[in-house]
């Protein structure tokens, strides 16, 4: 009696969805860079957000990777505000 070998298949996995927000449309080169960082099995949803000024924000599930100029300016504004507040209490 011959036994049939069962092939082991990898179960198909749904692509990870990421949302890419940028001030303008991202290039194919940028999409390739994103694929290198986050994996090949991606579905990229692009959104244009003119308030970002420049840079991009990438959201994958609950993680947010923020490389926008707006967030950098907000961080700088926060640091400057804290410096002013600190100086007043001296």
C-alpha positions as CSV (number, residue, x, y, z in Angstrom):
1,X,0.0,0.0,0.0
2,X,1.5,3.3,-1.1
3,X,1.2,6.3,1.1
4,X,0.7,9.6,-0.5
5,X,2.9,12.4,0.6
6,X,1.1,15.4,1.6
7,X,2.5,18.7,0.4
8,X,2.9,21.4,3.0
9,X,1.7,24.7,1.6
10,X,2.2,28.0,3.3
11,X,-1.2,29.4,4.1
12,X,-1.9,32.5,2.1
13,X,-1.7,35.6,4.1
14,X,-3.7,38.7,3.4
15,X,-1.5,41.7,2.6
16,X,-0.7,44.1,5.4
17,X,-2.5,47.4,4.8
18,X,-0.5,50.6,5.5
19,X,-1.7,54.1,5.1
20,X,0.8,56.6,3.6
21,X,0.0,60.3,4.1
22,X,2.1,62.8,2.3
23,X,1.9,66.4,1.1
24,X,2.1,65.2,-2.5
25,X,1.9,61.9,-4.4
26,X,4.7,59.5,-3.6
27,X,7.0,58.2,-6.3
28,X,7.5,54.6,-7.3
29,X,10.9,54.8,-5.9
30,X,9.5,55.8,-2.5
31,X,7.0,52.9,-2.7
32,X,9.9,50.6,-3.3
33,X,11.7,51.9,-0.2
34,X,8.5,51.5,1.9
35,X,8.3,47.9,0.6
36,X,11.9,47.2,1.7
37,X,11.2,48.6,5.2
38,X,7.7,47.0,5.8
39,X,7.8,43.9,3.6
40,X,6.7,42.9,0.1
41,X,3.2,41.7,1.1
42,X,1.7,45.2,1.4
43,X,-1.3,47.1,0.2
44,X,-0.5,50.8,0.3
45,X,-3.3,53.3,0.6
46,X,-2.1,56.7,-0.3
47,X,-3.6,59.9,1.1
48,X,-2.6,63.5,0.3
49,X,-2.5,65.8,3.3
50,X,-1.3,69.2,2.4
51,X,-1.0,70.3,6.1
52,X,2.1,68.0,6.4
53,X,4.3,70.5,4.4
54,X,6.7,67.7,3.5
55,X,7.8,64.2,4.5
56,X,5.5,61.3,5.1
57,X,3.5,59.6,7.8
58,X,3.0,55.8,7.6
59,X,0.4,54.0,9.7
60,X,0.5,50.2,10.0
61,X,-2.3,48.9,12.2
62,X,-1.7,50.7,15.5
63,X,1.8,51.9,14.8
64,X,2.5,55.4,13.4
65,X,5.8,56.3,11.8
66,X,5.9,60.1,11.5
67,X,8.6,61.6,9.4
68,X,6.6,64.7,8.5
69,X,8.0,68.3,8.7
70,X,4.9,69.3,10.5
71,X,5.5,66.9,13.3
72,X,9.2,68.1,13.6
73,X,8.0,71.7,13.8
74,X,5.4,70.7,16.4
75,X,8.2,69.0,18.5
76,X,10.4,72.1,18.2
77,X,7.5,74.4,19.2
78,X,6.9,72.2,22.2
79,X,10.6,72.3,23.2
80,X,10.7,76.1,22.9
81,X,7.5,76.5,24.9
82,X,8.9,74.3,27.7
83,X,12.1,76.4,27.7
84,X,10.1,79.6,28.1
85,X,8.1,78.1,30.9
86,X,11.3,76.8,32.6
87,X,12.9,80.3,32.4
88,X,9.9,81.9,34.0
89,X,10.2,79.8,37.1
90,X,13.8,80.7,37.8
